C-alpha cells in the first residue's frame, strides 16, 4: 500500500450535519478509526468485546480498490489483439505482389537506377543483374568515387572498390550480400528461411507495420516490416559490421508499380553507417537474356585467391 493514500471521510456532528476531513495518511486514518471504535465497544451476551469494525471496514474498502485496479489492468491486457502469424503476412505479401504462380516463372531480373548519396553531390547509376539460381552482378558508376562492382558466381562473393581494391567477402558480410541481392525476396521465403516470427507492431514512416524476424538457412537474421493496412513490404533491416562495430543497414521501400504482373518498389532509400543512398529505378526487366560471362568472376578476383586454377 502507498505510504500516503487519499481518503475522504465524514464524521457525524449532529442531526443533519457532518464534518468532512481532507485526504490523509491511510495509517493515520486507521488509527483514528481504532480510537473511535474502542470508545463504543459493545458487550456481547458472554461479556466479551466485539472486534473493532471500523478498521476492518476501512481495510476491506482499500483492498477492494486495489483489486478493482488489478482487474482493469488485466482486462486491458486481454483486449490487445494477438499478432498475426509471420507465415500469413509473408504469403499475403506474395499474393499482393503478383502471386506465387507468377514468381515461380521468374528466373532473372535486370534493373537500372539513378543513385543519389548524401556524401556525393553528383548522381550516379546502378545497374544490376540477379538470378534465381544465385549468381548476380552489380555495377555502380559514379563520377565522385569511380566504378564499383560486386557480385557472386554462386560459391564466391566478391567486391572491387577503388578505395579498398578487390576482395573476397566471407562470413556474415557474404551472407548479407547474398540476401540483399537475392531475386525477389521475400517472395521465395520458404526456400531461403528456416524460421520466421512476427514479433511486434512498430511505426515505419509514421504508419504501423508488422515486424517479422526471419533466420536464413545460413543463420543470418533479417527483419521485414509489412504495412499494417496495405500488407506491402515497406522496410528491410540487415545487421552488418562497420569500422565502429556492429551496425545495421535499413532499406525503405515505396512507389510500388507493376512490371509484367509483379509489384516492384521503384523508390528505395538505404541507410547505413551514417550515410543515405536513394535509388530511383528507371528500368526493371524480368526473364532477360544474360550475355555469357556477365556473372563470371572478374580476373582481379581470380588472381586474388587463384580461384578456378
ABEGO torsion letter per residue (X at the ends): XBABBBBBBBBBAEBGBBBBBBBBBAAAAAAAAAAAAAAABBBBAAGBBBBBAAAAAAAAAAAAAAAAAAAAAAAAAAABBBBBBAAAAAAAAAAAAGEAAAAAABABBBBBBBBBBAABABBBBBBBBBBAAGBBBBBBBBAAAEBBBBBBAGABBBBBBAAAEBBBBBEAAAAAAAAAABBGOAAAAAAABABBBBABBBBBGGBBBBBBBBBBAAGBBBBBBBBAAAGBBABBBBBBBBAAEBBBBBBBBBGBBBBGGBBBBABBBBBBGGBBBBBBBABBBBGBBBBBGAABBBAAAAAAAGBGX
